[in-house]
């Protein structure tokens, strides 16, 4: 099971490297800008969610903020690559 997951992750990395080589520098810049904006917005949303639903505990922030940052970066990066900023 672990070996199969490792193979899938490896092939995902190979595909990402190949896809990264095929974009223009301008599109790469748009992807990075979108990822940065998405990470900032996602982190803020995660902090707001932690403050409201988690009663402001440190565990709620420890979960909500990183999940928001990663999710926001993924969504923002995808939007930046596809739509351009």
Secondary structure, DSSP 8 states (H G I E B T S, - for coil): -HHHHHHHHHHHHHHHHHHHHTS-HHHHHHHHHHHHHHHHHHHHHHHHHHHHHSTT-HHHHHHHHHHHHHHHHHHHHHHHHHH--
